[in-house]
Amino acid sequence: MNWVRTLSSVDIAVIVVFMAFYSLYLTRVIRTARALQSAYIMVFVKLLLRSAYFILLLLALLGPSFGESKREIKSVGKDIFMAVDLSQSMNAHDIQPTRLEKIKFELKKIVEEFNSDRIGLIIFSSEAFMQCPLTYDQNALRMFIDILHTGLVPNAGTDFAPPLKMALEKLNSEEGPLTQQKSKVIIFISDGEDFGDNTQKTVEQIENSGIRLFPLGVGTEKGSRIRLSNGFKKDREGNEVVTKLSAISLKKLASDTNGEYFEINGVNNDVDRLINTIKGIEGELRDVRQIDVSTNKYLYFLSAALLLILLDAFSNFKVIQI
């Protein structure tokens, strides 16, 4: 038998006080009975009854647990890489307050929804960088998401190939605990402007690997200007640049990899649908453990003590019989 707690000095003091006062009471009753030359056998019945429920109350207080119970604990999860476009066009405010700020808010929601899965963060524009490797640490992920801004990467145009290739390599690495490709996911977030030349080759590799790719487009068809510190971005002719969501390239990524396209625009927000889609993907069994489960059985002892207390309270026999 195991115990939730042990006897403290206070518990021992209560026991000693109970025994001392009851001994005095018992001595007094016996002397009185002898002086009256009457039977006093019932005082010992009362002593036995009260001692029984006092001990039961004490045992309930200590929290006994007994019996063996085995429970199987399974750890099932997925590996998810979030690749976020940090090109200057993500500063456009056709999605309020800006495309990037909206994405940062939604990324935190995704992290919270998949708290039992490993999640990594890749940032990119013309190049890709590992912002956070696959981790279970949600606090670290939130911190990395908070500091995202377009100045973290070179802005020489957007290229889809580097982030997709990096995510593919990391998900296929031997260091990962998952072997089933269907449990590996890439969430690719961009406004859809791809100026790279090697995207199709990387997409074919993702399709052959079986990893699920879910592009998330952000922006509107109307688009907006790109705010800079000294005004708005202009082209070589001095005209203000208007960036629009280019959903065609992102939809092609989804169709070429048997994935699904999602979008955040001025009317719809598909992030909840994206989350539900990923939740529908079967995770891979990471670990199985057998643990001993013991339950505090104090209620049994407490119930028995209460019954004896009621019996003591409502019994009408006399401890001294005259």
Secondary structure, 3 states (H helix, E strand, C coil): CEECCCCCHHHHHHHHHHHHHHHHHHHHHHHHHHHHCCECCHHHHHHHHHHHHHHHHHHHHHCEECCCCEEEEEEEECEEEEEEECCHHHHCCCCCCCHHHHHHHHHHHHHHHCCCCEEEEEEECCCEEEEEEEECCHHHHHHHHHCCCHHHCCCCCCCCHHHHHHHHHHHCCCCCCCCCHHHEEEEEEECCCCCCCCHHHHHHHHHHHCCEEEEEEECCCCCEECEECCEECECCCCCECEECCCHHHHHHHHHHCCCCCEEECCCCECHHHHHHHHHCCCCEEEEEEEEECCCECHHHHHHHHHHHHHHHHHCCCCCCEC
